[in-house]
Amino acid sequence: MTINLVTSKHAPESARFYTPQGQVILEIPMTSKDGMRAPNIGDGRKMGLYPSVTTIKGDILRAEGLERWKQSHLIECVIENPPPPRDESNEAALKAWEAETTEWTSDIFEAAAEYGSLCAERGSEIHEMIAQYFTRGIVPVDEAGARACREIESHWQGRKIECEVGFGHESGFAGTIDLVIDEGEELGDTKTKEIKKFKKPIFDMGLQLGGYREHYIKKDPKLVQVIVDRETGKTQFFTWGDKWKRTQSQQPQELTDAFHLLFGLWKIIYYDPTTWEAGKGCV
């Protein structure tokens, strides 16, 4: 099967697989009809691909923060668009109300999904602006993107900042790290949020960085969660292992150990990419 290497780096992270050379595979040709689709577990097994850190995490763990955010927004949509008043005055009125309520429910879910899609697109835009700035020196025209770049640069002032750094399959998985500081002294993962509602990073964010740390484990890097407000570009930095409010976050080694346990479960459920000759798939 011919693999199409798509250059865009911000397709859904949960659908990412990598070649032994560290090239990200975002789409492969459909077999039953024309067109492309995201690779899945079966493709990875057959084609000798290595799962990304986010694929492993997403397949095993429910994204608690994302699900909570979706539910909160759904509630907000209902509050802003209350359901039609119930009318039981007669059978015809009740049937009309039931039909109207069905339509209202569909509209609420559609509005919530559209908002979620717009937020995801905005997050991808900001990621791309940051990548363009630190790899090519292109200053974003977008004010929020420009502010995020300035604040990231100021936070690591005078230090070497690399962006979108890929790593290979030595541990059985691969990935693309948002920010690498001084060739691995610190690793940063960027998330776009509504900062006014944001309290602290959740555990599965740390797991992701714990997986990335495996590639630089000899340097024992600091793991930094970079939170960018998707509207204003205001940026906050959280270092795993520091104390935030009343919560003591996990240490980097604990996060790496936890990710390895997660990967062990993933291998049992799906396939073990460490057992075959690179790129030849499962026997």
N, C-alpha and C positions, 0 to 999 in steps of 0.2 A: 504493500500500500504506500502510495506517495504521500508524504507529510507536507502540508502547507504551513510554512513558518510565517506567522502573522506578526508584523512589526509592532503593532500596538501593545503596550505593556499594561494596559489598564482594563483588559477584559475581566470578567468575574474571576477573582482569585481562587475561588473554590473549584474552578474548572481547569486549573493549571497543572500541566505535567511537563517534565523536562527530558531532553535527550541526555545521553551520557556526557556530551560536550557542554552541557549547561544551557542549551537553547530552549527557550520556553515554547511549548506547543499549545496554542490557543484554539486552533480549529483544525479539523481533518475533513476530508471529503466524505460525503454521504455515500453509502453503497447502493441504496435502493432508488435514489433519485439524484438529480443535480442539486448542487448546493453544498454548504459547509455546516458543520456542527461542532460543538465543544466535545473534547475527548472525555471518555468516562473510564471507570475502573477496568472494564473489559479491554478497552483499547490499550491502556497502560500495561496490562498483563501480556497481551499479544505482541505489542510493539516494543517491549523492553524499555518503557518509559519510567521515569522516577517521579513519585508524587511530590508536590510542593508542600512546604510546611503548612500552608493554609488549607490545602486539600486534606491533609491528615487530620488537622484540628477540626475542620468543618464536618468531616465524615463521622467523627466519633462524638464530638460534643455539640450539643445544641447551643447556638449562639445566644446566650442568655440576654446579653445587653441589647442585641438587635431585636430579639423577640419582644422584649419589654418596651423598646422604643416603638415598634410597630403597634403594639396594643395601646400604648399611650396615645399615639396619633389617631388610631381608630376611635378611641373615646372622644378625643378632641373634635373629630369630624362629626360624631353623633351630637355632641353638645352644640356645635355651630349649626348643625342641620337636623333639628329634631324630627322625629317621625310624624307622619300625618295623624291627626287626632282620630281616635277610635270612634266609629259610629255604629251603634247596634240598634238603631231605631227601627230597622226592618231588614229583611234578608238581603234585599238588593243593595242597601247601603253597606251592610257588612261585607258582602262580596266585593263591592267596589273598594272598600277600605283594605281588604286583604290583597287585592291586586296592586293598589297604590303602595302598600307596605312592601310588597315583593320588589317592586321597581325601586323604591327608596333604598332598600337593603343593597341591591345591586349597585346603585349609584354611590353609596357610601364606600363599599369595598373598592370600586373603581377609582374614586377620588383618593383614597388612602394609598392605593397601589401607585397611582400617578405621582403623588407627592414623594413616595419612597424612591421611585425611579429618578425623579428630578434631583433628589438629594444625592443619590449614588452618582449621577452624572456630574453634579457639582463637585463631589469629592474627587472624581477622576480628573476633572479639569484642574483642580488645585494641585493634585499630585503631579500632573504633567507640567504645570508651570514651575513647580519647585525643581523638577528634574531638568527642565530646559535651562533654568537659571544656573544650577550648579554644574551642569555638564557642558553647556555651550555659552554661558554668560548672557543669555537672553533675558532681559528684565521684563516681567509681565506688564502688559498694559492694564490688566485687571487690577484694581486697587487692593482687593483682598489678597490676591496672589502675591502682589508686590510686597505687601506688609508681612505676609508669612515668610517670604524669602529673607527680608531684612531681619526679622526677629530670629530666624534660625541662624543666619550668619552672625548676628550679634551674640547669640548664646554661645557659639563656638568660635568666637572672634580669634583670628590669628592661627587657627588650626585647619588642617586639611580636611575638607568636606567632600566626600564622594557620594553620588546619588545613584540609586537603582543598580546596585552591585549584585551581580548574580554569583552563585556558588554551585559547585558540582555535586556529585552523588556519592562522595566518599563514605557517607554514613547511611546511604540507602535512600536519601531524600535530597531535594534541592530547593532552591528558592531565590528570590530577589529581595535584597534588603534595601529599604528606603534610603537610609543614611548611614554611612560608615565614616567614622571620624578617626583621623590619624592611623589609617590602615588597620583599624580593628581595635583601637583603644576604647572606643565607645560605639555602640550600635543604636540607631534610632528607628522607630517605627511610627509613621505618621497616620493619624486618624482625623477625619473631619467630623466635627460635632457642632452642637449648639452650646457654646461654652457656658452661657448663663444657666443652663440646666445640668452641666457636667460637674460631677463631684470628684471622682477618682477613677483611674483605670480599673477595669474588671480583670479577673484572673486569666481569662482566655487570651487577652492581649499579651499578658506576660508569657503565657505558653508559647505564643508565636515568636517572641523575642528569644525565649529559651531555646527554641529550635534553631534560630539563626546563630545563636551563640556557639553552637557546636562547631561551626566552621572556624571560629576564632578562639576556641576554648583555651589554647595555650597562653593567650594574652589576658584571659579572664576579663573581658570587657565590661564596662558599665552598660546597663541596658536602660535606654531612655525612651519613654513614651511621649511622643510629640502630638499635642492636641491642637488642631487648627480650627478656628471658628469658620464655618463655611460661608458666612455672609460678610464678616468684617476682616477676616485674616488674622485676628488676634490669636496669639499662640502661647500655649502653656507647656511646660516641660516637667515631667515626672520621672525620677530615677528609681527603678525598682530596687528595693532594699531600704529606701528612705521611709520615714514615718509620715503619713498623710493623715491629718486630723487624728482620729482615734484608731486608725487601722495601720498595723505594721505589715507592709507588703513583703512578698517573698523575695529571698535573695536570688541572685542570678543562677547559682549552682542548683538551687532547689527547682527553679523553673526549667532548667535543662534536664534535670533528672525526671521531672514530671512529664516533660515532652517525650522523653525516651519511653516511659511507661505507656504513654498514649500511642506512640509509634508501634510498640510491641503488640498492643491490642489491635491496631490497624492491620499489621502484618498477618495476624491470626485470622482476622475476618476476611481480608481481601487477598493480598499476595505479598510475598517477601522479596523485595527487589535486591536484597543483599545476597541471594542464593544463586543467581544466574550470572552468566557471563554478560558483561555490560552490553546492553542494546539488543540482546537476542531473545528477550522475553522468557516467560516461564516454560519449563519443559513439561 
